[in-house]
Amino acid sequence: MSYSRRDFGKLALAFPFAHAYGAINSKFKGVQIGAITYSFRSMQSEDIIPAMVKIGIGQVELMSNDCEGLAGAPVAPREGRGGARRQMTAEEQEAQRVQRENLKKWRMSASPATFKTVKKKFNEAGIDLHILCFNQRMNATDDEIEYAFQMAKALDVKAISSSSTIAFAKRVAPFADKHKMIWAGHGHDNVADPEEFATPKSFETITSYSKYIWINLDIGHFTAANYDAVAYIREHHAQITNLHLKDRKKNQGDNTPWGEGDTPIREVLQLLKRERWPIPADIEYEYRGDGTPPQEVRKCFEYAKQSLA
């Protein structure tokens, strides 16, 4: 039996939105609006939940580094937005090496209970933690792949999303089959690299590896790669776990404030509204805004709400 959109909908019912008393409702006209924690990447992990509560976003796609940070892992300093990259000093390189070793030791000591505490934090805030974003490439060991699935199971999420490669998707397929958990490839716009998830053909290839390999469609990147997000969603909605919402220009153009690029954000949200497909739409704030991440995410959130009015 194939793992269908109906099956995914049943999973959503099995893990209802209102986990906690006073759960935040950010579903508008039947369309669930959430956010990926990458949108708050310049903030400390512990500040993300309060920011989402204040904005009124009730569903989250959690980055693995934020999950580990909330679980008490020894994480590296957060990166801010903007600023020129510079070569690290020898002392900084050594500090980074030590941090990686400490994180590796921490991961070896982690258990399901470690991550259940993270799930509890979101539940108590009234936020539905629905997807874990765990980016991995071919250099990941089998133990590291297994670690990602164990983290996802402990968090009780419906799927793992991942920026990766076609070769890695083939490698991860047996793990997805073993755990009976959806693993969704996150698309980008590098159509020149045959290993990247960037073209409809690349998505067709990875979904052929397993009934548990799906698609995390970033409509901004898809537009920048000169593809039609509305047409693609219409045809392939049954294999899409969730969308990433951002605005970009075509022809590998820049990220822009919402409404200033070429991405059909309104049209995509209206399509979900009309067809009642249970595909969550997660805000990914990536343009250079004038405000703080919570202020800019709020602007995106209001844009999405107005698009569904």
C-alpha positions in Angstrom: 0.0 0.0 0.0 1.4 3.4 -0.9 1.7 6.2 1.6 -0.8 8.7 0.3 -1.9 12.2 1.0 -4.9 10.7 2.8 -2.5 8.7 5.0 -0.6 11.9 5.8 -3.9 13.6 6.7 -4.7 10.7 9.1 -1.3 11.3 10.8 -2.3 14.9 11.3 -5.5 13.7 13.1 -3.5 11.3 15.2 -1.3 14.2 16.4 -3.9 17.0 16.8 -3.0 20.6 16.6 -4.4 21.6 20.0 -1.7 19.8 22.0 -2.0 22.1 25.0 -4.5 24.3 26.7 -4.7 27.6 24.9 -3.0 26.2 21.8 -2.3 28.9 19.2 -4.4 28.7 16.1 -2.7 29.9 13.0 -4.9 28.2 10.5 -6.7 30.6 8.2 -9.5 29.5 5.8 -8.3 26.0 6.2 -4.6 26.7 5.5 -2.1 26.1 8.2 0.6 28.8 8.4 3.7 28.0 10.4 7.4 29.0 10.4 10.7 27.2 10.2 13.0 28.2 13.1 15.7 29.1 10.5 13.7 32.4 10.2 15.0 33.3 13.7 18.6 32.1 13.1 20.3 35.2 14.6 18.5 34.6 17.9 19.3 32.2 20.7 17.2 29.0 20.5 15.5 29.6 23.8 14.2 33.0 22.5 12.4 31.5 19.5 9.3 30.0 21.3 8.4 33.3 23.0 8.8 35.1 19.7 6.5 32.7 17.9 3.9 32.9 20.7 4.0 36.7 20.5 3.5 36.7 16.7 0.7 34.1 17.0 2.3 31.3 15.0 1.0 27.9 16.1 3.0 25.5 14.1 6.8 25.0 13.7 9.4 23.2 11.6 12.3 22.8 14.0 15.9 23.0 12.8 18.0 20.3 14.4 20.5 22.7 15.8 17.7 24.6 17.6 16.4 21.3 18.9 19.8 20.4 20.3 20.1 23.9 21.7 16.8 23.7 23.5 17.8 20.2 24.8 21.0 21.6 26.4 23.6 20.7 23.8 26.9 22.6 23.7 26.1 24.6 20.5 28.2 27.1 18.6 27.4 30.9 18.7 24.5 31.9 16.5 25.3 33.7 13.2 23.7 37.1 12.7 22.4 38.5 9.4 24.7 40.3 7.0 28.3 41.2 7.5 31.3 40.1 5.5 32.8 36.7 6.1 36.4 36.6 7.4 38.9 34.0 7.9 38.9 32.5 11.4 41.9 32.9 13.6 43.8 29.9 14.9 42.2 30.3 18.3 38.7 30.4 16.8 39.4 27.3 14.7 40.5 25.5 17.8 37.5 26.6 19.7 35.3 25.3 16.9 37.1 21.9 16.9 36.5 21.6 20.6 32.9 22.6 20.3 32.4 19.9 17.6 34.0 17.3 19.8 31.8 18.3 22.8 28.7 18.2 20.6 29.7 14.7 19.4 30.0 13.5 23.0 26.7 15.1 23.9 25.0 13.4 21.0 26.3 10.0 22.1 24.8 10.5 25.5 21.4 11.8 24.2 18.3 9.6 24.6 14.7 9.9 23.5 14.0 11.6 26.9 16.5 14.3 25.9 14.3 15.4 23.0 10.9 14.8 24.6 11.7 17.8 26.9 11.9 19.9 23.7 8.6 18.6 22.5 7.1 19.5 25.9 8.3 23.1 25.6 6.5 23.6 22.3 3.4 21.8 23.6 3.2 24.0 26.7 3.5 27.1 24.5 0.6 25.9 22.4 2.8 25.3 19.3 2.5 22.2 17.2 6.0 20.8 16.4 5.2 19.1 13.1 8.5 18.6 11.2 12.1 18.3 12.1 14.6 19.9 9.6 17.8 17.9 9.7 20.2 18.8 6.9 22.6 16.1 6.0 24.9 15.3 3.1 26.9 12.3 1.9 29.5 12.7 4.5 27.0 11.8 7.2 27.7 8.4 8.8 25.0 5.7 9.2 25.0 6.5 12.9 24.4 10.1 12.2 21.5 9.3 9.9 20.0 7.0 12.5 20.5 9.8 15.1 18.3 12.1 12.9 15.5 9.5 12.8 15.7 8.8 16.5 15.5 12.5 17.2 12.5 12.8 15.0 10.7 9.9 16.6 11.4 11.3 20.1 9.9 14.6 19.0 6.9 12.8 17.6 7.0 14.7 14.4 5.3 13.7 11.1 8.3 14.0 8.9 12.0 15.0 8.5 12.9 17.7 6.0 16.4 18.0 4.6 18.5 20.0 2.3 20.6 17.3 0.7 21.5 15.5 -2.6 20.0 12.9 -4.8 22.7 10.4 -3.8 22.0 10.9 -0.2 18.2 10.5 -0.7 18.9 7.1 -2.2 21.1 6.3 0.8 18.5 7.5 3.4 15.6 5.6 1.8 16.2 2.3 3.7 16.2 4.3 7.0 12.9 5.9 6.1 11.5 2.5 5.2 12.8 1.0 8.5 11.3 3.7 10.6 8.2 4.2 8.4 8.8 7.9 8.6 8.6 10.5 5.8 11.8 12.1 4.8 11.3 15.2 2.5 13.9 16.7 0.2 14.1 20.5 0.4 14.4 22.1 -3.0 16.8 24.8 -3.9 17.5 26.6 -7.2 20.8 25.2 -8.5 19.6 23.6 -11.7 23.1 23.3 -13.0 24.0 20.6 -10.4 22.4 17.3 -11.2 22.7 16.2 -7.5 20.7 19.1 -6.2 16.9 19.0 -5.5 16.1 21.8 -8.0 14.1 20.5 -10.9 10.9 18.6 -11.2 12.9 15.7 -12.5 15.1 15.6 -9.4 12.0 15.4 -7.2 10.7 12.6 -9.4 13.9 10.7 -8.9 14.1 10.9 -5.2 10.4 10.0 -4.6 11.0 6.9 -6.7 13.4 5.6 -4.0 10.8 5.0 -1.3 7.1 5.6 -0.6 8.5 7.6 2.5 10.6 10.0 0.4 8.5 13.1 -0.2 9.1 16.8 -1.2 9.5 19.9 0.9 8.8 22.5 -1.8 10.4 25.9 -1.3 8.3 28.0 -3.6 10.8 30.8 -3.6 13.7 28.7 -4.8 11.4 26.9 -7.2 10.5 30.3 -8.7 14.1 31.4 -8.8 14.8 28.2 -10.8 12.1 29.4 -13.3 9.5 26.8 -12.5 5.7 27.3 -11.8 5.0 26.5 -8.2 1.2 26.6 -8.6 1.2 24.1 -11.5 3.7 21.8 -9.7 1.7 21.8 -6.4 -1.5 21.1 -8.4 0.1 18.0 -10.0 2.2 16.7 -7.1 0.4 17.8 -3.9 0.0 14.2 -2.8 3.8 14.0 -2.2 4.4 17.4 -0.6 4.9 17.4 3.2 5.0 21.2 3.5 5.9 24.4 1.7 8.5 27.0 2.5 7.2 30.4 1.8 9.6 33.2 0.6 9.7 35.7 -2.2 12.4 35.6 -4.8 13.0 36.9 -8.3 13.2 34.6 -11.3 16.5 33.6 -12.9 18.2 32.9 -9.6 17.2 36.4 -8.4 17.5 37.7 -4.9 15.3 37.2 -1.9 12.9 40.1 -1.6 10.4 41.4 1.0 7.1 39.6 0.3 5.2 41.0 -2.6 8.2 42.5 -4.3 9.5 39.3 -6.0 8.1 36.9 -8.6 7.0 34.1 -6.3 3.2 33.5 -6.5 2.7 33.4 -2.7 -0.9 34.6 -2.8 -1.8 32.2 -5.7 -0.2 29.2 -3.9 -2.1 30.0 -0.6 -5.4 30.5 -2.5 -4.8 27.1 -4.2 -4.4 25.4 -0.9 -7.5 27.2 0.3 -9.7 26.2 -2.7 -8.5 22.6 -2.8 -8.4 22.0 0.9 -5.1 20.1 0.6 -3.6 19.6 4.1 -0.2 21.0 3.2 1.3 23.3 5.9 2.9 26.5 4.6 5.9 27.5 6.7 7.4 31.0 6.6 11.1 31.1 5.9 12.3 34.6 6.5 15.5 35.1 4.3 15.5 38.5 2.8 17.4 41.4 4.4 14.7 43.3 6.3 15.0 46.5 8.3 13.6 45.0 11.5 14.4 42.2 13.8 13.6 38.6 12.8 10.4 38.6 14.9 9.3 41.9 13.3 10.0 40.7 9.8 8.4 37.3 10.4 5.3 39.1 11.6 5.2 41.0 8.3 5.4 37.7 6.4 2.7 36.3 8.7 0.4 39.2 8.1 1.0 38.9 4.3 0.0 35.3 4.4 -3.2 36.0 6.4 -4.1 38.8 4.0 -3.5 36.5 1.0 -6.1 34.1 2.4 -8.7 36.7 3.2 
